[in-house]
Each structure stands twice: as structure tokens, then as C-alpha cells.
Amino acid sequence: MHLLRSSKSRVLVAGAGAIVCLALTAAPANAVVKPATGTCGGPYALSTTAHMADGYSFHVSQVQNCPIWMAGTPVYADYETNGSTAQVGTLNVAGSGNWFVCQTTSFARTYTYGGYSSNDWAITEDDQGSWGWVPGVFFSGSASSWTGLRECTTYEDP
């Protein structure tokens, strides 16, 4: 087994020892089926500065790894937008190797994908180096939210 790190220090597992499991179900071809469970890991230190698309910057001192179920998960510039907001990038790899700063609930925007809806959003840096918000529907878990991820009560001091 080899551990590979992307530019964001996301850990990828590859090699001959990797196991692939396929679930054979009678779901329609266009159905989206996400894992029923998933919880964020504990916080760990990461010192960086987040530069959000709205021009606001803040210091990040800790993050948490949280599982997402879809490779190519979109990251958006904003979460408080009625209608559409610009996609700034993606999280390329599914699983628990993606880190997040915090989560919040939008009272203005509900995001829907593949039959799942959520108004919960989490801050991260995408795999292209842009900072933004990931909709809760991409979290691996039945709640379409980030179980165990701290709330965005205030931005950390710059």
C-alpha cells in the first residue's frame, strides 16, 4: 500500500492492496446513493490563511477531516445566495481525506443534488487552491450535514 499526498496534504490510498466494494442494488441508473454513516474526525493543527471569494480573509489554526461521498464535489464561492452562486473548484477525491474548517446553516439557500437537500455548508480549500463552501448533501451520512464538525460561530482572528 502506498500513501500519496496531494498539494493539500489529502491522503490517498493506492496500490495492489486496495479493495474495491461494489453494492449491487436495484436502484435506477440515475439514482444517487450515498453512505448512511459518516462522522468528522477530531480537530488537528493547520496554520494557514483562508482567502474567501468575497474578499474576506481569516487565520485558520485547526481543521477536521470529514468524509464526502462523491469525487468531484463542488466548492462554491458563497452559501448565502438565493439562486446560483459561482463554483470556485472541486474536491477531487471522495472519502475521509478532505479537511474542513467549520460549518454553518444558510437561511437563504437550500442546495439539492440527486434527491438530497440541505441548507448546511462547510468551509474548505478546494483542490485547485480556492477557498469556499461545500454543501452538506455531499457529506457521507444520512443527515446531509457535517456530524462532529464545529460550528462557524465567528471567523478566527487574522
FILUMKOL-945878 format. One record per residue (C-alpha): residue number from 0; residue in one letter; x, y, z. Coordinates in nm, 3 decimals, always signed. Example, Ala and Ser with C-alpha at 12.3 -4.5 7.8 and 13.67 -1.06 7.14 Angstrom:
# FILUMKOL-945878
n: 0, res: a, xx: +1.230, yy: -0.450, zz: +0.780 .
n: 1, res: s, xx: +1.367, yy: -0.106, zz: +0.714 .
END
This chain:
# FILUMKOL-945878
n: 0, res: m, xx: +0.000, yy: +0.000, zz: +0.000 .
n: 1, res: h, xx: +0.127, yy: +0.348, zz: -0.087 .
n: 2, res: l, xx: +0.024, yy: +0.672, zz: +0.078 .
n: 3, res: l, xx: +0.010, yy: +0.960, zz: -0.168 .
n: 4, res: r, xx: -0.036, yy: +1.323, zz: -0.073 .
n: 5, res: s, xx: -0.190, yy: +1.586, zz: -0.295 .
n: 6, res: s, xx: -0.094, yy: +1.954, zz: -0.278 .
n: 7, res: k, xx: -0.343, yy: +1.997, zz: +0.011 .
n: 8, res: s, xx: -0.197, yy: +1.707, zz: +0.210 .
n: 9, res: r, xx: -0.502, yy: +1.492, zz: +0.150 .
n: 10, res: v, xx: -0.403, yy: +1.128, zz: +0.197 .
n: 11, res: l, xx: -0.486, yy: +0.892, zz: -0.087 .
n: 12, res: v, xx: -0.453, yy: +0.515, zz: -0.066 .
n: 13, res: a, xx: -0.339, yy: +0.328, zz: -0.375 .
n: 14, res: g, xx: -0.170, yy: +0.004, zz: -0.467 .
n: 15, res: a, xx: -0.226, yy: -0.365, zz: -0.508 .
n: 16, res: g, xx: -0.371, yy: -0.398, zz: -0.157 .
n: 17, res: a, xx: -0.664, yy: -0.163, zz: -0.225 .
n: 18, res: i, xx: -1.006, yy: -0.325, zz: -0.203 .
n: 19, res: v, xx: -1.299, yy: -0.211, zz: -0.413 .
n: 20, res: c, xx: -1.650, yy: -0.297, zz: -0.297 .
n: 21, res: l, xx: -1.950, yy: -0.261, zz: -0.525 .
n: 22, res: a, xx: -2.304, yy: -0.259, zz: -0.394 .
n: 23, res: l, xx: -2.541, yy: -0.435, zz: -0.629 .
n: 24, res: t, xx: -2.887, yy: -0.292, zz: -0.586 .
n: 25, res: a, xx: -3.195, yy: -0.238, zz: -0.796 .
n: 26, res: a, xx: -3.159, yy: +0.142, zz: -0.788 .
n: 27, res: p, xx: -3.237, yy: +0.332, zz: -1.108 .
n: 28, res: a, xx: -2.935, yy: +0.417, zz: -1.325 .
n: 29, res: n, xx: -2.959, yy: +0.790, zz: -1.243 .
n: 30, res: a, xx: -3.016, yy: +0.745, zz: -0.867 .
n: 31, res: v, xx: -2.767, yy: +0.891, zz: -0.622 .
n: 32, res: v, xx: -2.698, yy: +0.664, zz: -0.325 .
n: 33, res: k, xx: -2.476, yy: +0.799, zz: -0.050 .
n: 34, res: p, xx: -2.337, yy: +0.614, zz: +0.253 .
n: 35, res: a, xx: -2.568, yy: +0.608, zz: +0.553 .
n: 36, res: t, xx: -2.298, yy: +0.685, zz: +0.810 .
n: 37, res: g, xx: -2.013, yy: +0.927, zz: +0.847 .
n: 38, res: t, xx: -1.859, yy: +1.142, zz: +1.119 .
n: 39, res: c, xx: -1.585, yy: +1.405, zz: +1.114 .
n: 40, res: g, xx: -1.259, yy: +1.330, zz: +1.292 .
n: 41, res: g, xx: -1.118, yy: +1.534, zz: +1.577 .
n: 42, res: p, xx: -0.954, yy: +1.872, zz: +1.518 .
n: 43, res: y, xx: -0.584, yy: +1.899, zz: +1.437 .
n: 44, res: a, xx: -0.349, yy: +2.192, zz: +1.387 .
n: 45, res: l, xx: -0.313, yy: +2.354, zz: +1.045 .
n: 46, res: s, xx: -0.190, yy: +2.710, zz: +1.031 .
n: 47, res: t, xx: -0.291, yy: +2.891, zz: +0.712 .
n: 48, res: t, xx: -0.487, yy: +3.193, zz: +0.594 .
n: 49, res: a, xx: -0.822, yy: +3.149, zz: +0.423 .
n: 50, res: h, xx: -0.889, yy: +3.394, zz: +0.140 .
n: 51, res: m, xx: -1.262, yy: +3.370, zz: +0.068 .
n: 52, res: a, xx: -1.408, yy: +3.471, zz: -0.269 .
n: 53, res: d, xx: -1.591, yy: +3.769, zz: -0.112 .
n: 54, res: g, xx: -1.253, yy: +3.921, zz: -0.025 .
n: 55, res: y, xx: -1.266, yy: +3.833, zz: +0.346 .
n: 56, res: s, xx: -0.954, yy: +3.664, zz: +0.487 .
n: 57, res: f, xx: -0.905, yy: +3.496, zz: +0.823 .
n: 58, res: h, xx: -0.650, yy: +3.283, zz: +1.004 .
n: 59, res: v, xx: -0.714, yy: +2.909, zz: +1.030 .
n: 60, res: s, xx: -0.549, yy: +2.729, zz: +1.321 .
n: 61, res: q, xx: -0.725, yy: +2.391, zz: +1.314 .
n: 62, res: v, xx: -0.928, yy: +2.175, zz: +1.076 .
n: 63, res: q, xx: -1.112, yy: +1.842, zz: +1.082 .
n: 64, res: n, xx: -1.124, yy: +1.564, zz: +0.825 .
n: 65, res: c, xx: -1.481, yy: +1.480, zz: +0.722 .
n: 66, res: p, xx: -1.598, yy: +1.214, zz: +0.478 .
n: 67, res: i, xx: -1.758, yy: +1.310, zz: +0.147 .
n: 68, res: w, xx: -1.916, yy: +1.053, zz: -0.081 .
n: 69, res: m, xx: -1.857, yy: +1.198, zz: -0.429 .
n: 70, res: a, xx: -1.535, yy: +1.257, zz: -0.620 .
n: 71, res: g, xx: -1.556, yy: +1.598, zz: -0.784 .
n: 72, res: t, xx: -1.761, yy: +1.752, zz: -0.501 .
n: 73, res: p, xx: -1.827, yy: +2.118, zz: -0.591 .
n: 74, res: v, xx: -1.695, yy: +2.407, zz: -0.380 .
n: 75, res: y, xx: -1.886, yy: +2.736, zz: -0.408 .
n: 76, res: a, xx: -1.788, yy: +3.100, zz: -0.353 .
n: 77, res: d, xx: -2.074, yy: +3.168, zz: -0.114 .
n: 78, res: y, xx: -2.350, yy: +2.995, zz: +0.078 .
n: 79, res: e, xx: -2.589, yy: +3.287, zz: +0.144 .
n: 80, res: t, xx: -2.719, yy: +3.332, zz: -0.209 .
n: 81, res: n, xx: -3.073, yy: +3.292, zz: -0.331 .
n: 82, res: g, xx: -3.036, yy: +3.120, zz: -0.665 .
n: 83, res: s, xx: -2.700, yy: +3.024, zz: -0.802 .
n: 84, res: t, xx: -2.351, yy: +3.114, zz: -0.686 .
n: 85, res: a, xx: -2.022, yy: +3.063, zz: -0.867 .
n: 86, res: q, xx: -1.846, yy: +2.731, zz: -0.831 .
n: 87, res: v, xx: -1.480, yy: +2.803, zz: -0.749 .
n: 88, res: g, xx: -1.344, yy: +2.448, zz: -0.764 .
n: 89, res: t, xx: -1.384, yy: +2.087, zz: -0.655 .
n: 90, res: l, xx: -1.271, yy: +1.829, zz: -0.403 .
n: 91, res: n, xx: -1.136, yy: +1.566, zz: -0.639 .
n: 92, res: v, xx: -1.131, yy: +1.261, zz: -0.410 .
n: 93, res: a, xx: -1.416, yy: +1.109, zz: -0.208 .
n: 94, res: g, xx: -1.360, yy: +0.962, zz: +0.138 .
n: 95, res: s, xx: -1.226, yy: +1.099, zz: +0.467 .
n: 96, res: g, xx: -0.913, yy: +1.273, zz: +0.338 .
n: 97, res: n, xx: -1.075, yy: +1.616, zz: +0.293 .
n: 98, res: w, xx: -1.047, yy: +1.873, zz: +0.571 .
n: 99, res: f, xx: -1.292, yy: +2.144, zz: +0.671 .
n: 100, res: v, xx: -1.270, yy: +2.450, zz: +0.898 .
n: 101, res: c, xx: -1.630, yy: +2.474, zz: +1.025 .
n: 102, res: q, xx: -1.995, yy: +2.450, zz: +0.924 .
n: 103, res: t, xx: -2.294, yy: +2.683, zz: +0.920 .
n: 104, res: t, xx: -2.660, yy: +2.682, zz: +0.821 .
n: 105, res: s, xx: -2.792, yy: +2.907, zz: +0.545 .
n: 106, res: f, xx: -3.138, yy: +3.050, zz: +0.593 .
n: 107, res: a, xx: -3.136, yy: +3.184, zz: +0.236 .
n: 108, res: r, xx: -3.026, yy: +2.887, zz: +0.030 .
n: 109, res: t, xx: -3.106, yy: +2.517, zz: +0.022 .
n: 110, res: y, xx: -2.887, yy: +2.306, zz: -0.203 .
n: 111, res: t, xx: -3.031, yy: +1.997, zz: -0.375 .
n: 112, res: y, xx: -2.841, yy: +1.723, zz: -0.554 .
n: 113, res: g, xx: -2.955, yy: +1.374, zz: -0.653 .
n: 114, res: g, xx: -3.268, yy: +1.389, zz: -0.439 .
n: 115, res: y, xx: -3.086, yy: +1.509, zz: -0.125 .
n: 116, res: s, xx: -3.134, yy: +1.862, zz: +0.010 .
n: 117, res: s, xx: -2.954, yy: +2.059, zz: +0.280 .
n: 118, res: n, xx: -2.901, yy: +2.416, zz: +0.393 .
n: 119, res: d, xx: -2.581, yy: +2.324, zz: +0.582 .
n: 120, res: w, xx: -2.246, yy: +2.436, zz: +0.437 .
n: 121, res: a, xx: -1.879, yy: +2.388, zz: +0.540 .
n: 122, res: i, xx: -1.564, yy: +2.593, zz: +0.464 .
n: 123, res: t, xx: -1.263, yy: +2.430, zz: +0.296 .
n: 124, res: e, xx: -0.984, yy: +2.496, zz: +0.049 .
n: 125, res: d, xx: -1.054, yy: +2.311, zz: -0.274 .
n: 126, res: d, xx: -0.801, yy: +2.106, zz: -0.468 .
n: 127, res: q, xx: -0.733, yy: +2.397, zz: -0.703 .
n: 128, res: g, xx: -0.633, yy: +2.627, zz: -0.413 .
n: 129, res: s, xx: -0.952, yy: +2.836, zz: -0.383 .
n: 130, res: w, xx: -1.144, yy: +2.875, zz: -0.058 .
n: 131, res: g, xx: -1.517, yy: +2.826, zz: -0.046 .
n: 132, res: w, xx: -1.823, yy: +2.638, zz: +0.079 .
n: 133, res: v, xx: -1.928, yy: +2.274, zz: +0.031 .
n: 134, res: p, xx: -2.299, yy: +2.183, zz: +0.054 .
n: 135, res: g, xx: -2.393, yy: +1.938, zz: +0.328 .
n: 136, res: v, xx: -2.552, yy: +1.692, zz: +0.082 .
n: 137, res: f, xx: -2.203, yy: +1.570, zz: -0.009 .
n: 138, res: f, xx: -2.123, yy: +1.465, zz: +0.348 .
n: 139, res: s, xx: -2.125, yy: +1.086, zz: +0.397 .
n: 140, res: g, xx: -2.415, yy: +1.037, zz: +0.631 .
n: 141, res: s, xx: -2.790, yy: +1.025, zz: +0.641 .
n: 142, res: a, xx: -2.829, yy: +1.374, zz: +0.792 .
n: 143, res: s, xx: -2.686, yy: +1.578, zz: +0.497 .
n: 144, res: s, xx: -2.482, yy: +1.774, zz: +0.749 .
n: 145, res: w, xx: -2.135, yy: +1.757, zz: +0.899 .
n: 146, res: t, xx: -2.166, yy: +1.540, zz: +1.213 .
n: 147, res: g, xx: -1.890, yy: +1.636, zz: +1.457 .
n: 148, res: l, xx: -1.764, yy: +1.943, zz: +1.265 .
n: 149, res: r, xx: -1.752, yy: +2.259, zz: +1.477 .
n: 150, res: e, xx: -1.992, yy: +2.543, zz: +1.404 .
n: 151, res: c, xx: -1.875, yy: +2.864, zz: +1.235 .
n: 152, res: t, xx: -1.968, yy: +3.098, zz: +1.519 .
n: 153, res: t, xx: -1.711, yy: +3.362, zz: +1.432 .
n: 154, res: y, xx: -1.418, yy: +3.366, zz: +1.196 .
n: 155, res: e, xx: -1.085, yy: +3.311, zz: +1.362 .
n: 156, res: d, xx: -0.869, yy: +3.620, zz: +1.417 .
n: 157, res: p, xx: -0.646, yy: +3.710, zz: +1.121 .
END
